[in-house]
Amino acid sequence: MKKQSFLRKILSVFGIAIIAAACAGCGQNQEEAVDENCLVVFNYGDYVDTDTIRMFEEETGIQVKYEEYVTPEDMYTKYKSGAIDYDLICTSDYMIEKMIQGGEALEIDTSQMEYYDNIGDEYLDFCKAFDPQNSYAVPYFWGTVGILYNQEMVKEDVTSWSILWDEKYKDQIIMENSMRDAFLVPLKWKGYSLNTKDKTQLREAQSLLMEQKPLVEAYLVDESRDAMISGDAAMAVIYSGDATVAIETNEDLAYAVPEEGSNIWFDCWMIPKSAKHKKEAEMFIDFMNRPDVASMNFDYIYYGTPNTAVIESLDEETLEDPTIFPEEETMNKCEVYQYLGEELETYYNQMWKELKSY
């Protein structure tokens, strides 16, 4: 199997712009209403092969207005603003659970989907942590959070989160600019659950992040990959898919999930209650699960896929790549994020603001 080139990922950004232009009659700027005949899809940045959207439009005649966001919190803020009625959202486990609990999610009718059975049972089982009946979410991609490091700059084995507090790497460390992903690092390092509700443990984690902050070069999200490829940092806390692309581009890079464990995350399609085109949204989800389409997206994104038809088509080298498909021992040490409730969410937000302004 030919791996996705980094150049193509860069060029795809222009593809998204082309789609936006093509949908000029379908949606306007953020303050204007979206045409009622358009399927409005909200997804993480750089998280779909734009050719698959063109294929969906051509095969179904349904226009797609495609928008992007950075973090689940950003998505939720914009969704709740009501400026746009989104028909379909791809977001992460704990945010889906929050929206389910808040009555913001619609049940998905999978009975009419031709390709839903391509989703492996083991992945649906993981998703029951935040969607107990598999009623509201259809897995899109999954992976881990770990440390991407430059082997020319980091000569020791990367086995523990503690290395991110080593002063010899001052100004060479990139942390995730995402609240839950930042806090998971000290929480797991100290043996706590990343879903802990113990405020003493959370404050200890915040204290450790404050202690670490003078060593941190930057808090980034998508830019972390590019910075590591360019050799601008020694280590970055990063999502496994970004690590895979970076390693493909720069052979000095390697990825590790620390021995204390980490997060195993699931990004899923969900239909919010704002949807005006539920049937069309379900058609889009099914289309994304079609083997050829799912293969295109896997080849582009290169995160772990829950699609068994795609998995069965992969070569041995890809299947044995622990960055994409971690070993069972690693997965057993990882946890799925869960929504912690409104009180803890407010508490987390306050701690995050305090950290960023420290």
ABEGO torsion letter per residue (X at the ends): XBBBBAAAAAAAAAAAAAAAAAAAAABBBAABBBBAABBBBBBBBGABBAAAAAAAAAAAGBBBBBBBBABAAAAAAAAAAGABBBABBBBBAAAAAAAAAAGABBBBBAAABAAAAABBAAAAAAAAAABAAGAABBBABBEBBBBBBBAAABABBBABAAAAABAAABGABBBBBBAAAAAAAAAAAAGBBAABABAAAAAAAAAAAAAAAAABABBBBAAAAAAAAAGABABBBBBAAAAAAAAAABAABBBBBBAAEBBBBBBBBBBBAABABAAAAAAAAAAAABAAAAAAAAAAAGBBBABAAAAAABBAAAAABAAABBBAAAAAABBBBBBAEAAAAAAAAAAAAAAAAX
